Amino acid sequence: MRKNWIGTVVLVGVSMVAGLFLSQMWEPVLGQPGGFSVEVPPQVVVQQQPELLKCYVDCRPLLLPGGIPSQILVITVVDTEAKKIAVYHQDMSNGAVTWLSTRNIQPDLMIDQFNARSPLPNEVQQEIRRLREANK
């Protein structure tokens, strides 16, 4: 009885070793995954460029003197593709919406500076050049 038990343990051990050895050989020969571990395929990470929103909407209460919110909401709509901005007032008491203005902001965006405060863009560029020359 003892011989059968020892023989069984030896047979199972040899079978496991042979199975591990053969599974490692099958993979390179036949291209089949083997072994007892699960291989994770390499992951590809794609970073897409952030896409601008087509439209941006902002709603804020119109503030009275002293910072007290009124019953009027200021609604601002910016179309980033058409480069236009529109402003509306909504009266919260009766729900009426009044169109105040619309503007094409494309020409505004072409100006480098307008009503800018120091440091101005050209001052920043001069400082960058000065620092680069000092580090040479």
C-alpha positions in Angstrom: 0.0 0.0 0.0 2.9 2.3 0.9 4.6 1.7 -2.4 1.5 2.6 -4.4 1.2 5.9 -2.4 4.8 6.8 -3.0 4.6 5.8 -6.6 1.5 8.0 -7.1 3.3 11.1 -5.6 6.3 10.5 -7.8 4.2 10.0 -10.9 2.2 13.3 -10.1 5.4 15.2 -9.5 7.1 13.9 -12.7 3.9 14.7 -14.6 3.9 18.3 -13.3 7.5 18.9 -14.1 7.1 17.4 -17.6 4.0 19.5 -18.2 5.8 22.7 -17.2 8.7 21.8 -19.3 6.6 20.9 -22.4 4.4 24.0 -22.0 7.5 26.2 -22.2 8.6 24.4 -25.4 5.3 24.5 -27.2 5.0 28.2 -27.1 8.1 29.0 -29.2 7.5 26.1 -31.5 3.8 26.5 -32.2 3.3 30.1 -31.2 0.7 29.1 -28.6 0.6 30.7 -25.2 1.5 28.2 -22.5 2.2 27.8 -18.8 -0.1 28.5 -16.0 0.2 32.2 -16.1 -2.0 34.6 -18.1 0.1 36.9 -20.3 -1.2 40.4 -20.6 -0.9 41.8 -24.1 1.0 45.2 -24.3 -1.3 48.1 -23.8 -1.2 51.0 -26.2 -2.0 54.4 -24.7 -3.3 57.0 -27.2 -3.3 60.6 -26.0 -5.7 62.6 -28.2 -5.3 66.3 -28.5 -7.8 68.0 -26.2 -10.7 69.2 -28.4 -12.0 72.7 -27.8 -15.7 73.0 -26.9 -17.8 74.2 -29.8 -19.7 76.4 -27.5 -19.3 77.9 -24.0 -22.2 79.2 -21.9 -22.0 81.1 -18.7 -24.9 82.2 -16.5 -24.4 84.6 -13.6 -26.7 86.9 -11.6 -26.4 90.6 -12.4 -25.0 92.2 -9.3 -26.6 95.4 -7.9 -24.5 98.0 -6.1 -23.1 96.5 -2.9 -22.8 93.0 -4.6 -26.4 92.1 -4.1 -27.6 89.6 -6.7 -30.6 90.8 -8.7 -33.5 88.9 -10.4 -31.6 89.2 -13.7 -29.2 86.5 -15.1 -26.5 87.5 -17.5 -26.1 84.7 -20.1 -22.9 84.7 -22.2 -22.6 82.4 -25.1 -19.2 82.0 -26.9 -19.0 80.0 -30.1 -15.4 78.9 -30.3 -15.6 77.8 -33.9 -17.3 80.9 -35.4 -15.4 83.2 -32.9 -18.5 85.0 -31.9 -19.9 86.1 -28.5 -23.5 86.8 -27.6 -24.9 88.3 -24.3 -28.5 88.0 -23.0 -30.4 89.0 -19.9 -33.0 86.7 -18.4 -35.5 88.2 -16.0 -36.1 85.5 -13.4 -39.4 87.0 -12.3 -41.2 86.4 -15.6 -38.7 84.3 -17.6 -38.3 86.9 -20.4 -35.0 86.8 -22.3 -33.6 89.9 -23.8 -30.8 89.9 -26.4 -28.3 92.5 -25.6 -25.4 92.2 -28.1 -23.5 89.9 -30.5 -19.9 90.4 -31.6 -17.5 88.8 -33.9 -14.3 88.4 -31.8 -12.0 87.1 -34.5 -10.5 90.6 -35.1 -10.1 91.1 -31.4 -8.1 87.8 -31.2 -5.7 89.0 -33.9 -4.5 92.0 -31.8 -1.4 91.2 -29.6 -2.3 93.6 -26.8 -5.1 96.1 -26.0 -5.5 97.7 -22.6 -2.8 95.4 -21.4 -0.9 96.0 -18.1 2.8 95.4 -17.4 4.5 93.0 -18.0 3.5 93.4 -21.7 4.1 90.6 -24.1 7.1 92.4 -25.7 8.6 93.0 -22.2 8.3 89.3 -21.4 10.0 88.4 -24.7 12.9 90.9 -24.0 13.4 89.4 -20.6 13.5 85.9 -22.0 16.2 87.0 -24.5 18.1 88.7 -21.8 18.1 85.6 -19.6 19.1 83.4 -22.5 22.1 85.7 -23.3 23.1 85.8 -19.7 23.1 82.0 -19.5 25.4 81.5 -22.5 
